[in-house]
Amino acid sequence: MPTVQLIRPKRHGDSRGWFTETYNRATFAAAGIDTTFIQDNHSWSAAPFTLRGLHFQTPPDAQAKLVRCVRGRIWDVAVDVRRGSPTWGKSVGAELSAENGDQMFVPAGFAHGFLTLEPDCEVIYKCSALYAPASDGGIQWDDPDIGVAWPLPSGTMPELSAKDMVLPPLATFDSPFAYDGDPLAPLT
């Protein structure tokens, strides 16, 4: 199973603009991401510093995600929640934007979230399992044991959903995700 990866699709440009291939199953499989995606989601956030996360779905409905920002800029984060992992509770993050075209692959076993960095952000992500409310879960976005370095201006509280305001800390999460031998590594 691959770990979190930053993917930089090549853009082919000319005087008209550019073209990019955002997903090709054979290309992704050759890079170690042999995931079948079965649902696409699209979110829009009006206000800057809207935070969505940190979310996951538990087995048997665990989801891998391929995330990209198609309007604006976000700080995208993945947190290792795999039981027994040497990188348990560690996170990685990267700026995804319409301008840079970067994507983040987040496998099952990682909590995922993002913070919008400007108004009117749109995020599209592919999922490897359908949404299953009974398997929906998450952890506290500002859990001090995780210490995600959200790029919030000093003194700014993010815009949160009612659900995200009450997510539990990682210490109380009895993870059903098993460590697969690939520790979380810095994004390159």
Phi and psi restraints in degrees (value plus and minus 20) as a CYANA .aco file:
   2 PRO   PHI     -92.8   -52.8
   2 PRO   PSI     138.7   178.7
   3 THR   PHI    -115.2   -75.2
   3 THR   PSI    -193.1  -153.1
   4 VAL   PHI     -81.5   -41.5
   4 VAL   PSI     115.5   155.5
   5 GLN   PHI    -156.3  -116.3
   5 GLN   PSI     121.8   161.8
   6 LEU   PHI    -113.9   -73.9
   6 LEU   PSI     107.7   147.7
   7 ILE   PHI    -136.0   -96.0
   7 ILE   PSI     110.6   150.6
   8 ARG   PHI    -138.0   -98.0
   8 ARG   PSI      66.4   106.4
   9 PRO   PHI     -81.1   -41.1
   9 PRO   PSI     120.7   160.7
  10 LYS   PHI     -95.2   -55.2
  10 LYS   PSI     114.6   154.6
  11 ARG   PHI    -123.1   -83.1
  11 ARG   PSI     113.8   153.8
  12 HIS   PHI    -127.5   -87.5
  12 HIS   PSI      90.5   130.5
  13 GLY   PHI    -134.5   -94.5
  13 GLY   PSI     137.6   177.6
  14 ASP   PHI    -173.0  -133.0
  14 ASP   PSI    -185.2  -145.2
  15 SER   PHI     -83.1   -43.1
  15 SER   PSI     -40.0     0.0
  16 ARG   PHI    -102.8   -62.8
  16 ARG   PSI     -43.6    -3.6
  17 GLY   PHI     122.2   162.2
  17 GLY   PSI    -154.5  -114.5
  18 TRP   PHI    -166.6  -126.6
  18 TRP   PSI     145.6   185.6
  19 PHE   PHI    -153.0  -113.0
  19 PHE   PSI     120.9   160.9
  20 THR   PHI    -163.8  -123.8
  20 THR   PSI     128.4   168.4
  21 GLU   PHI    -118.0   -78.0
  21 GLU   PSI      91.4   131.4
  22 THR   PHI    -106.0   -66.0
  22 THR   PSI     -40.7    -0.7
  23 TYR   PHI    -174.8  -134.8
  23 TYR   PSI     113.0   153.0
  24 ASN   PHI    -165.2  -125.2
  24 ASN   PSI      94.4   134.4
  25 ARG   PHI     -74.7   -34.7
  25 ARG   PSI     -63.5   -23.5
  26 ALA   PHI     -85.8   -45.8
  26 ALA   PSI     -62.6   -22.6
  27 THR   PHI     -83.6   -43.6
  27 THR   PSI     -64.1   -24.1
  28 PHE   PHI     -85.3   -45.3
  28 PHE   PSI     -61.7   -21.7
  29 ALA   PHI     -81.3   -41.3
  29 ALA   PSI     -59.4   -19.4
  30 ALA   PHI     -84.7   -44.7
  30 ALA   PSI     -45.5    -5.5
  31 ALA   PHI    -111.6   -71.6
  31 ALA   PSI     -12.7    27.3
  32 GLY   PHI      72.7   112.7
  32 GLY   PSI     -15.4    24.6
  33 ILE   PHI    -127.7   -87.7
  33 ILE   PSI      67.5   107.5
  34 ASP   PHI    -122.8   -82.8
  34 ASP   PSI      47.4    87.4
  35 THR   PHI    -133.9   -93.9
  35 THR   PSI     115.9   155.9
  36 THR   PHI    -114.8   -74.8
  36 THR   PSI     100.0   140.0
  37 PHE   PHI    -114.3   -74.3
  37 PHE   PSI     116.6   156.6
  38 ILE   PHI    -147.7  -107.7
  38 ILE   PSI     -22.1    17.9
  39 GLN   PHI    -166.8  -126.8
  39 GLN   PSI     117.4   157.4
  40 ASP   PHI    -132.0   -92.0
  40 ASP   PSI     117.1   157.1
  41 ASN   PHI    -141.1  -101.1
  41 ASN   PSI     131.6   171.6
  42 HIS   PHI    -159.0  -119.0
  42 HIS   PSI     102.9   142.9
  43 SER   PHI    -140.6  -100.6
  43 SER   PSI     130.4   170.4
  44 TRP   PHI    -146.3  -106.3
  44 TRP   PSI     113.3   153.3
  45 SER   PHI    -142.5  -102.5
  45 SER   PSI     101.3   141.3
  46 ALA   PHI     -92.3   -52.3
  46 ALA   PSI     -65.9   -25.9
  47 ALA   PHI    -114.7   -74.7
  47 ALA   PSI     126.0   166.0
  48 PRO   PHI     -86.8   -46.8
  48 PRO   PSI     133.1   173.1
  49 PHE   PHI      45.4    85.4
  49 PHE   PSI      14.9    54.9
  50 THR   PHI    -105.9   -65.9
  50 THR   PSI     108.6   148.6
  51 LEU   PHI    -133.7   -93.7
  51 LEU   PSI     107.6   147.6
  52 ARG   PHI    -139.0   -99.0
  52 ARG   PSI      92.4   132.4
  53 GLY   PHI     120.3   160.3
  53 GLY   PSI     159.7   199.7
  54 LEU   PHI    -115.1   -75.1
  54 LEU   PSI     100.8   140.8
  55 HIS   PHI    -137.3   -97.3
  55 HIS   PSI     138.6   178.6
  56 PHE   PHI    -181.2  -141.2
  56 PHE   PSI     148.4   188.4
  57 GLN   PHI    -139.8   -99.8
  57 GLN   PSI     117.3   157.3
  58 THR   PHI    -105.2   -65.2
  58 THR   PSI     139.0   179.0
  59 PRO   PHI     -79.9   -39.9
  59 PRO   PSI     127.4   167.4
  60 PRO   PHI    -106.9   -66.9
  60 PRO   PSI     -11.2    28.8
  61 ASP   PHI    -128.5   -88.5
  61 ASP   PSI       2.5    42.5
  62 ALA   PHI     -78.0   -38.0
  62 ALA   PSI     123.0   163.0
  63 GLN   PHI    -139.9   -99.9
  63 GLN   PSI     115.4   155.4
  64 ALA   PHI    -112.5   -72.5
  64 ALA   PSI     130.8   170.8
  65 LYS   PHI    -153.0  -113.0
  65 LYS   PSI     126.7   166.7
  66 LEU   PHI    -140.6  -100.6
  66 LEU   PSI      90.7   130.7
  67 VAL   PHI    -130.6   -90.6
  67 VAL   PSI     117.8   157.8
  68 ARG   PHI    -167.8  -127.8
  68 ARG   PSI     130.4   170.4
  69 CYS   PHI    -122.3   -82.3
  69 CYS   PSI     102.4   142.4
  70 VAL   PHI    -125.5   -85.5
  70 VAL   PSI     -25.9    14.1
  71 ARG   PHI    -171.4  -131.4
  71 ARG   PSI     104.2   144.2
  72 GLY   PHI      67.2   107.2
  72 GLY   PSI    -173.4  -133.4
  73 ARG   PHI    -162.0  -122.0
  73 ARG   PSI     122.5   162.5
  74 ILE   PHI    -153.8  -113.8
  74 ILE   PSI     139.8   179.8
  75 TRP   PHI    -124.8   -84.8
  75 TRP   PSI      93.5   133.5
  76 ASP   PHI    -121.4   -81.4
  76 ASP   PSI     116.2   156.2
  77 VAL   PHI    -153.1  -113.1
  77 VAL   PSI     122.6   162.6
  78 ALA   PHI    -149.0  -109.0
  78 ALA   PSI     116.6   156.6
  79 VAL   PHI    -141.5  -101.5
  79 VAL   PSI     109.5   149.5
  80 ASP   PHI     -91.5   -51.5
  80 ASP   PSI      97.4   137.4
  81 VAL   PHI    -142.8  -102.8
  81 VAL   PSI       9.8    49.8
  82 ARG   PHI    -109.4   -69.4
  82 ARG   PSI     102.1   142.1
  83 ARG   PHI     -74.9   -34.9
  83 ARG   PSI     107.6   147.6
  84 GLY   PHI      66.2   106.2
  84 GLY   PSI     -20.5    19.5
  85 SER   PHI     -93.9   -53.9
  85 SER   PSI     118.1   158.1
  86 PRO   PHI     -88.4   -48.4
  86 PRO   PSI     -33.0     7.0
  87 THR   PHI    -131.2   -91.2
  87 THR   PSI       4.3    44.3
  88 TRP   PHI     -70.8   -30.8
  88 TRP   PSI     108.8   148.8
  89 GLY   PHI      58.1    98.1
  89 GLY   PSI     -20.7    19.3
  90 LYS   PHI    -106.7   -66.7
  90 LYS   PSI     134.3   174.3
  91 SER   PHI    -150.5  -110.5
  91 SER   PSI     139.3   179.3
  92 VAL   PHI    -151.4  -111.4
  92 VAL   PSI     133.5   173.5
  93 GLY   PHI    -169.2  -129.2
  93 GLY   PSI     139.0   179.0
  94 ALA   PHI    -175.9  -135.9
  94 ALA   PSI     130.7   170.7
  95 GLU   PHI    -100.8   -60.8
  95 GLU   PSI     106.2   146.2
  96 LEU   PHI    -133.6   -93.6
  96 LEU   PSI     115.4   155.4
  97 SER   PHI    -166.3  -126.3
  97 SER   PSI     142.7   182.7
  98 ALA   PHI     -82.6   -42.6
  98 ALA   PSI     -53.9   -13.9
  99 GLU   PHI     -91.0   -51.0
  99 GLU   PSI     -65.9   -25.9
 100 ASN   PHI    -103.6   -63.6
 100 ASN   PSI     -41.7    -1.7
 101 GLY   PHI      50.4    90.4
 101 GLY   PSI     -14.6    25.4
 102 ASP   PHI     -87.2   -47.2
 102 ASP   PSI     134.4   174.4
 103 GLN   PHI    -150.2  -110.2
 103 GLN   PSI     135.5   175.5
 104 MET   PHI    -141.6  -101.6
 104 MET   PSI     109.0   149.0
 105 PHE   PHI    -114.5   -74.5
 105 PHE   PSI     103.8   143.8
 106 VAL   PHI    -140.0  -100.0
 106 VAL   PSI      86.2   126.2
 107 PRO   PHI     -93.7   -53.7
 107 PRO   PSI     146.1   186.1
 108 ALA   PHI     -78.1   -38.1
 108 ALA   PSI     125.9   165.9
 109 GLY   PHI      79.4   119.4
 109 GLY   PSI     -16.1    23.9
 110 PHE   PHI    -147.3  -107.3
 110 PHE   PSI     115.3   155.3
 111 ALA   PHI     -98.1   -58.1
 111 ALA   PSI     124.4   164.4
 112 HIS   PHI    -147.7  -107.7
 112 HIS   PSI     123.0   163.0
 113 GLY   PHI    -180.7  -140.7
 113 GLY   PSI     146.4   186.4
 114 PHE   PHI    -168.9  -128.9
 114 PHE   PSI     135.3   175.3
 115 LEU   PHI    -139.3   -99.3
 115 LEU   PSI     107.4   147.4
 116 THR   PHI     -95.8   -55.8
 116 THR   PSI     120.2   160.2
 117 LEU   PHI    -126.2   -86.2
 117 LEU   PSI     -23.9    16.1
 118 GLU   PHI    -175.8  -135.8
 118 GLU   PSI     148.7   188.7
 119 PRO   PHI     -88.9   -48.9
 119 PRO   PSI     139.7   179.7
 120 ASP   PHI      35.9    75.9
 120 ASP   PSI      35.2    75.2
 121 CYS   PHI    -112.4   -72.4
 121 CYS   PSI     118.6   158.6
 122 GLU   PHI    -142.4  -102.4
 122 GLU   PSI     112.3   152.3
 123 VAL   PHI    -144.5  -104.5
 123 VAL   PSI     113.9   153.9
 124 ILE   PHI    -139.2   -99.2
 124 ILE   PSI     113.2   153.2
 125 TYR   PHI    -162.9  -122.9
 125 TYR   PSI     121.7   161.7
 126 LYS   PHI    -109.3   -69.3
 126 LYS   PSI     125.0   165.0
 127 CYS   PHI    -146.6  -106.6
 127 CYS   PSI     126.5   166.5
 128 SER   PHI    -109.2   -69.2
 128 SER   PSI     -23.4    16.6
 129 ALA   PHI    -164.1  -124.1
 129 ALA   PSI     133.3   173.3
 130 LEU   PHI     -89.4   -49.4
 130 LEU   PSI     134.7   174.7
 131 TYR   PHI     -81.3   -41.3
 131 TYR   PSI     110.8   150.8
 132 ALA   PHI    -153.0  -113.0
 132 ALA   PSI      79.2   119.2
 133 PRO   PHI     -73.0   -33.0
 133 PRO   PSI     -55.0   -15.0
 134 ALA   PHI     -88.4   -48.4
 134 ALA   PSI     -40.0     0.0
 135 SER   PHI    -124.7   -84.7
 135 SER   PSI     -19.4    20.6
 136 ASP   PHI     -89.6   -49.6
 136 ASP   PSI     112.8   152.8
 137 GLY   PHI    -171.1  -131.1
 137 GLY   PSI     156.9   196.9
 138 GLY   PHI    -194.1  -154.1
 138 GLY   PSI     153.1   193.1
 139 ILE   PHI    -152.9  -112.9
 139 ILE   PSI     139.0   179.0
 140 GLN   PHI     -77.5   -37.5
 140 GLN   PSI     107.7   147.7
 141 TRP   PHI     -83.9   -43.9
 141 TRP   PSI     -50.2   -10.2
 142 ASP   PHI    -134.2   -94.2
 142 ASP   PSI       7.8    47.8
 143 ASP   PHI     -77.2   -37.2
 143 ASP   PSI      99.9   139.9
 144 PRO   PHI     -85.2   -45.2
 144 PRO   PSI     -42.1    -2.1
 145 ASP   PHI     -91.4   -51.4
 145 ASP   PSI     -41.5    -1.5
 146 ILE   PHI    -114.2   -74.2
 146 ILE   PSI     -69.7   -29.7
 147 GLY   PHI      48.9    88.9
 147 GLY   PSI      22.4    62.4
 148 VAL   PHI     -78.3   -38.3
 148 VAL   PSI     112.7   152.7
 149 ALA   PHI    -107.9   -67.9
 149 ALA   PSI      52.5    92.5
 150 TRP   PHI     -87.9   -47.9
 150 TRP   PSI     112.7   152.7
 151 PRO   PHI    -101.5   -61.5
 151 PRO   PSI      43.8    83.8
 152 LEU   PHI    -113.1   -73.1
 152 LEU   PSI     118.5   158.5
 153 PRO   PHI     -80.2   -40.2
 153 PRO   PSI     126.9   166.9
 154 SER   PHI     -71.5   -31.5
 154 SER   PSI     110.1   150.1
 155 GLY   PHI      60.4   100.4
 155 GLY   PSI     -17.7    22.3
 156 THR   PHI    -112.1   -72.1
 156 THR   PSI     108.8   148.8
 157 MET   PHI    -117.4   -77.4
 157 MET   PSI     110.7   150.7
 158 PRO   PHI     -89.5   -49.5
 158 PRO   PSI     138.8   178.8
 159 GLU   PHI     -97.4   -57.4
 159 GLU   PSI     101.4   141.4
 160 LEU   PHI    -144.5  -104.5
 160 LEU   PSI     132.4   172.4
 161 SER   PHI     -96.4   -56.4
 161 SER   PSI     141.7   181.7
 162 ALA   PHI     -78.8   -38.8
 162 ALA   PSI     -58.6   -18.6
 163 LYS   PHI     -82.2   -42.2
 163 LYS   PSI     -66.2   -26.2
 164 ASP   PHI     -89.9   -49.9
 164 ASP   PSI     -42.5    -2.5
 165 MET   PHI     -88.5   -48.5
 165 MET   PSI     -42.2    -2.2
 166 VAL   PHI    -138.9   -98.9
 166 VAL   PSI      -4.7    35.3
 167 LEU   PHI     -85.7   -45.7
 167 LEU   PSI     126.5   166.5
 168 PRO   PHI     -98.2   -58.2
 168 PRO   PSI     142.8   182.8
 169 PRO   PHI     -92.5   -52.5
 169 PRO   PSI     140.3   180.3
 170 LEU   PHI     -79.7   -39.7
 170 LEU   PSI     -56.0   -16.0
 171 ALA   PHI     -78.6   -38.6
 171 ALA   PSI     -43.9    -3.9
 172 THR   PHI    -116.2   -76.2
 172 THR   PSI     -20.6    19.4
 173 PHE   PHI    -106.9   -66.9
 173 PHE   PSI      97.4   137.4
 174 ASP   PHI    -109.8   -69.8
 174 ASP   PSI      71.9   111.9
 175 SER   PHI     -88.2   -48.2
 175 SER   PSI     110.1   150.1
 176 PRO   PHI    -109.4   -69.4
 176 PRO   PSI     -21.3    18.7
 177 PHE   PHI    -108.5   -68.5
 177 PHE   PSI     107.8   147.8
 178 ALA   PHI    -115.0   -75.0
 178 ALA   PSI     124.5   164.5
 179 TYR   PHI     -87.8   -47.8
 179 TYR   PSI     114.1   154.1
 180 ASP   PHI    -126.8   -86.8
 180 ASP   PSI     -14.4    25.6
 181 GLY   PHI      80.8   120.8
 181 GLY   PSI     -29.6    10.4
 182 ASP   PHI    -127.6   -87.6
 182 ASP   PSI      82.8   122.8
 183 PRO   PHI     -89.9   -49.9
 183 PRO   PSI     136.2   176.2
 184 LEU   PHI     -83.6   -43.6
 184 LEU   PSI     113.0   153.0
 185 ALA   PHI    -141.6  -101.6
 185 ALA   PSI     136.9   176.9
 186 PRO   PHI     -78.1   -38.1
 186 PRO   PSI     128.3   168.3
 187 LEU   PHI     -99.4   -59.4
 187 LEU   PSI     120.4   160.4
